[in-house]
Amino acid sequence: DDSVDGEAKDHPHHRGLWMTFGDVDGGDWWAEGPGRGMVEHRRVIEALADGPTARVTAEHRWIKPQGDGREPTSVLKEICRYTFRSNADEKIIDCEYLLATDSPQVTFGDTKEGMVAIRVPETMRGDRPGGELLNSEGDRGGDVWGKSAQWVDYSGPTATGGTDLYGIAILVHPASFRAAGLWHARTYGLFAHNPFGIKDFMPNRTKTPSGQREAPHEGGYVLKEGESLHFLYRVVFHRDRWSIPQGNEHWEAFAKTMPTLNSQRAR
């Protein structure tokens, strides 16, 4: 953001908490600009609050430009649900997505650019003093990139030179499509889980014990008409850093929850 002093100017498409992918039928929904795909909001299905919990469910379309003055086409139908709650030490967002085709079939390519992601504050970066990444396999820092893990915690100070530490953890539910997908988590602040990319990661990741395993699945995926893909993540904003036992405890609690969008369908 050019308006924020001291903030990196790279990757302007790294904004907020997002869910997109860099190769869908040859189109790019990860980056921004002319010719790139867009996720278009269609409607809010529900918005409710119940005590300490709030939930928003919405319908989106993944729109692909056609060029030459032709109308853009809808490639994917998406139902997303965000459930929010908090306590004195944590703020939690459960992020659930259901993707279905808007054409006979849709091909997700094999690229590292995806999929559920957040960009951490500059002060928390893993290449800055106090910044740290940790995954459920015990990998730290740059060793987290390209590995499979149940969760990753990204922590550091929220003020330059500060000593108070905070963290952002992303957990993958075991029922999420390709939960064993690889993490596109970089020390410069990008923090993403990728269920489709293989070829960009496997030859370039560090050879820690978790990095010596075979690929958990083939790269890419063909989603056919009538099928759907279900993704379920938990994002936890918390104080201090997580240890592996803390992260595992949170993941085990999350793993016991039930997905809620199985019966939902986009119009």
Salt bridges, closest charged atoms under 4 A:
ASP10 OD2 - HIS11 ND1 2.50
ASP10 OD2 - ARG119 NH1 3.05
ASP28 OD2 - ARG36 NE 3.33
GLU32 OE2 - ARG15 NE 3.04
GLU40 OE2 - ARG42 NE 2.64
GLU46 OE2 - ARG55 NE 2.64
GLU46 OE2 - ARG81 NH2 3.16
GLU59 OE1 - ARG43 NE 2.64
GLU59 OE2 - ARG61 NH1 2.44
GLU78 OE2 - HIS60 ND1 2.95
ASP89 OD1 - ARG239 NE 3.18
GLU90 OE2 - HIS250 NE2 2.54
ASP94 OD2 - ARG85 NH1 3.48
ASP94 OD1 - ARG234 NE 2.58
GLU96 OE2 - HIS230 NE2 2.59
ASP102 OD2 - ARG61 NE 3.12
GLU113 OE2 - LYS112 NZ 2.53
GLU113 OE1 - HIS184 NE2 3.60
GLU122 OE2 - ARG119 NH2 3.77
GLU122 OE1 - ARG125 NH1 3.25
GLU122 OE1 - ARG128 NH2 3.47
ASP127 OD2 - ARG125 NH2 2.87
GLU132 OE2 - ARG140 NH1 2.58
GLU137 OE1 - ARG213 NH2 2.69
ASP139 OD1 - LYS147 NZ 3.92
ASP153 OD1 - HIS238 NE2 2.62
ASP200 OD1 - LYS199 NZ 3.21
